[in-house]
């Protein structure tokens, strides 16, 4: 089954309301075209639903685009890596977010904006949300959002980067529209340091009526990152070449969150380096794979909601999760721009795993290859860094770990 585009619903196309009274759609479309220097190829179709009908629509859409087998893979990986303290179903967490906060969506399959009639004319701020969603429809007409997002996992660094570019584009247009045509003080000309996350999110297409503090950090920050960091990224590009440069982003979209966090690396076309693990446990089948990336690594090692770019200097990474019945082997290989960056991250990551998994490491050396390894309650962990490369392995099969260590593979 092809990977569904759940990020398309969660990040890029939530609509919480619709126009303030008396403003024709054609007039708003014309304003969007003039601001963003991009014309609609076709009229956007609208479908009006009551709140109850929309809830039913959303439930069916969610079940179709985010099936349990996909959620199970993401949940297992996030739990084993330490993003989740327990295997809380990602499916349930994300569905709760949508049901509590979503007000509509742009469906790229049907090319429709699904509108909740109950919200129409209820608040002038909904005009901005409508503008945001129309910009997504415009992106879809010119760049094919489905193709841009592809079939990767929603928690894959490459997909998150593209989502941030899409949302940043729509957020920038929305702020410029607000400055020109509404009384809302959301100026895109503020310095990057002037962007206030809470203020921006109050105008985002997801109305956070339910507190997110009880959600795992990886769910919460994965949700908000495309709006905040995406806007900062796109605004950097806008300052250098106005909307002409912004409209070229989706022709050559970012390939990593490193490029989102450091726009100069996007402009220089600094690409992730190959980090494909060579080792494959005998008799195991590949269950899940992907790229974690700089942003989610920052979230993984974040302490007390204090976000820092602890993964700066990231060069590339790849994880592979193998499975055989109840046995698993998680392999993760990362590369860094400099040895000092690798050593710094390994130190932080080791401390994290010691705390998260109750691991006490011991140093080892096989065939001249130094490493640390540890175990706790059926978990066996291995870390080795050499030069600019880090190799990490985690399994619940002691025999697999011993064979790996004694064989001196170490990728």
N, C-alpha and C positions, 0 to 999 in steps of 0.2 A: 504493500500500500504506500502510495506517495505521501511524504510528510506533509500534513496540513499546515496552512499558513495561519497559525493562531496569533502570532505577533501582529498580523494584519488587523485582527479584530481588537486585540488588547491595547496595542500602542498606537496604531496608525489611524484607526477609523471609528473610534467611539464618538458618538454624537449625543450631547446631553440635552440639546434643545434646538430651537429654530428661530426664525426671524422675529425681531421686534416688529410691531404692527406698522403696516403701510409702506414697506420697502420691497419693491418687486425683486424677484430673484434675478431677472435680467440686469437690473441695475447693479446688484452686488457682484454678479459675474463680470460685468464690465469693469468695475473697480478693481477686482482681483487681477484681471488681464492687464490693466494699466500698471498696477504696482509691480507685479511679478514678471512682466514682459513675456507672457506666454498666453496664447489664445486657446480657448476651448475649441476642440474639433467637433464635438457633438453636445447637445443639450443633456443635462444630467437628469435622469428620471428619479422621481420621488415616490416612495411607498409609505402611506400613513397607516400606523397601527395604534391601537389603544395600548395602555400600559400592560394589561393582562395579555393581550395578543403578542406584544413584543417580548414579554417574558417567556412565553411559549416558543416563539421564534428563536430567541436567544438560546434556550435550552437545546433545541433541535440542532441549531447551528454549531453549538459547542460540542455536542456529542459527535457530530459528523466530522468536524475539523480537528478535534483533539481527542482521539480515541484513547481508551484506557491503556492499550499496549505502548503508545508513545509516552504517556504520562508515567507508566511504570518504569520505563528505561531512564527517563530524566530524574525521577524520584530516587531510583537506586543509585545513579551516579552522584547526584547532589549529596545524598546521605553518606556514601562511602568517602567522598572527597572531604566532607566536613562542612558543607554549606548548610545542611540541615542536621539538627541535633538528633532527630529521629526520622524514620521514614514516613513523615506526614505527606499524604498524597498531594503532589503538585496539582493534580487534576482538581481536587476538592478546593484547594486554596485559591486557584485561579478562577474557578467557577464562582466561588463566593464573591470574589472581587467584582466580577462582571455583573452578577445579579444584584449586588448592592449599589454599584456605582454607574453602570452603563445606562445610557439613555437612548441609544440608537447606534447605527453603524453604516458604513459604506461597504457594500458587498461588491467586491471586484469581480465576482463571477457573474452576477446579474447586472452589474454596472448601476446599481440603485443605491440611493441614500434612503435608509430605513428610518423613518421619523416617528417619534411618539407624539401623537396628536395632543395628548394631555399637556405637553410642555410648550406648545406653540403660543407665542405672544406673552409668555409668563414672565420674562425677564429680558431686559435689553442686552445683557451679557451673552445671551444665546446667539445673538447675531454674530459675535466673534467666533463662537464654536462652529456655527454654520460656515463662516468664511474658511476656517481651518479645514473643515471636511471637504468643501468645494475645491480647495487647493489639492487635496489628496486625489479627488476625482480627476483634476487636471493633470497631476503627475501620472496617474494611471493611463490617461489617454495618450500621453507622449512617451512614457518610458516603460509601461507594462510592469506594474508593481509586483504582480505574481512572479514574473520572471526574475525581477531584482531580488526578491526575498528567497526564492529557490525552495528547496526541500529539506534544508538542514534543520537541526533541532533549534528551537527557539532560544536555548541557552548557549548556542554556538556563537563564538566571538564574531564570526564573519556575518552572521545574520543580524546580530545586535548592532553592528557597525552600520549596515545598510538601513536598518530601522531608525537609527539615530539621524542619519542623513535625511530620510523622509520626514521625520517629525521636526527636525531642526528647520528644514525648509518651510514647512507649514506654520511653525511657530513664528518664524521671522516675518512671513507675509502677514500673519494675523496681528503681530505687534505694530507693523507699519500701517495696516488698515485701521487699527485702533487709534493710532496717533492722528490719522487724517480725518476719520469719519465718526469717531465716538469721543465721549468725554473721559474715557478711561486713560489714566496716566501710565501707559505701558510703552515707553519709548524705546525703539530698537537702537537709538543712537547713544544709549548709556554705555559707559566703558564695560568691558567684560566683568570686571570686579563688581560692577553695580547691579548685575542681575541678581535679584533676590529669588531664591527657589520657591519660597512660599507664595510670593506675589505672582510669579509666573504660573505656578500650578493652579492658582485660583482661576486662571483664564484658560487652562488646558482643557482638552476634550474629555477628560475624566474628572468628574466632580467627586472629590474624596469626602463623601458624606459620612463614610464609616472610617473610623480611625485605623491607620495601618500599623500602629506600633506593635500590635500583637502578632504581626506577620514576620516570618523569618527575613533577615536582611536581604538575602539573595532574591526573594520574591519582591520585596518592597523596592529595592534599588534597581532591580532589573526593569521594573515598571516605570519608574520616574526618569531613569537615565536618558532615554531617547529625547525627552522634552528638554531637560536642562542642559546636558552636555551636547546634545544634538544642536540646540540653538546656539550655544557658544561656538561650536565648530562652524556652522553655516555662517554665523555673523563674522567670523574671521575671514572666511572666503569672500563675503559680501564687501568687507572693507577694502579688499584688494582689487575687486573687479566688478562691484555692484551686481545687479541681477543677471547680467550676462554670464558671469562666472558661476553664480549660484545655479543657474539653469544647466550648466555643463556638468555639475556634480553627479547627477544621476545617469549621465552618459558614461561616466567613468567613476562608479561609486567607490567609497572607501572599503578596504578589505580587512580592516582590523579596528578594534576600539583604540588601539594605540594611535592610529591616524585621527580618530575623533578627539582623543584627549590632547594630542599634539598636532594641530593642523599643519604645522610646518613639515611634518613627515608625510602628510598626504600630498602637499604641494611638491615635495621632493621625490614623490613616488617611492618612498622607503617601504619595501614589501617585507612581509614576514619570511624568515628563513625556513628552510626545510627542517622539520623536527620529527619525522616519521620514526616511531620506534621499530627496531628490527626484531626484537625478541617476541616470540609467540609461544605461549604455554602449550605443550603437546596435549592433544585430545580435547582442547577447548574450542568453542565457537565464538566468533566475535558477536557481541551483544549490542554494544553501543560505542560510538566514537565521535570525536569532534575536537574543537579548539576552545580552551578556557579563555585565554586572552588577558590583556593587561587590566581591563576594568574589573572583571569578575575576580581576578586574583587580589585586587585591592579590597574588594568586598569580603573575600574569604578571610583575609588577615586583619580586617578592620576591628578595632577595639572600642567598645562602648559607643558605637555610632560615630566614631571620630574618623572620617574618611581621609586617608593619605595615599599618595601614589607610591606605595611601597614596592610596586612592581615596575617602576620606571626602569628603562633599560631592557625591557622585554624584547626579545628578538623573534620568538615564535614558539609554539608548543602544540603538542598533539596528545590526546589521551585515547586509550583503547580499553574497553571493559569487556573481558571474556567471561564466559559462563559454561559450566558443565553441571547439570542438575543443581544441587544446592551450593556448589563451589563456585567462587568467583576469583578473578585475577584482574586487578586494576593496574594499568601501566600508564605512566605519564612522563613524557620527556619534554623538557623545555630548554630553549637556547637563549642566550643573553648577549647584549651588545659588547659587554666587557666582562672579564673574569671577576672584577670587583663587584659588579652588579649581581652576578650569579652567586657569589659567596655571600653577599648581603642578604639576598632573598632566601637562600638555603638556610641561613641562620634563623631568619624569621619564620620560615615554614616549619623547620624542625621544632621550634618552640611551640608553634601552633598545634602541630600534631601531638606533641607531648601532652598538652593541655586538653585538646579535644578528644583524644582517644585513650588517655591515661597510659601513654607509652613511656617506657624508660629505655633509651637507646644504649647500645654497647658498640664500641668500635671494633671493626674487623678488617682483615686484609687477606685476599685470596689472589694468588698469582700477581702480586704487586699492585693490586687494585684496592685502595682503602675505601671503606664505606662505614655506615652505621646501620644497625638493624635492631628491632625491638619487637616485643609482643605483649598482648594483653587480651585476656578473655576471647581467645580464638582469632585474634587479629594479628597478622604478621606484617611488619612494615620494613621497608628498605629504602635508604637514601644514599645516593652517591653523586658528588659533583666533581667534574674533571674539566678544567679549563673554563670554557663558557657554557658548558652543558650540565644540566641536572637530570638525573634519572630517579624516578620514584616508583615503587611497587608496593601494592597492598593486596593481601589475599587472606582467606580463611582456611587455606590448605597448607599445613606446615610442610608436607612433603614437597609440594611445588616450590615453596620458598627455599627449602634446603637444597633442592636440586639446582635451583637458579643460582644460589650463592656459591655452592661448591663447583658449579660448572664455570664460574667466572665469566658469564656472558656480559652482563652490565651494559649491554647495548653499545 
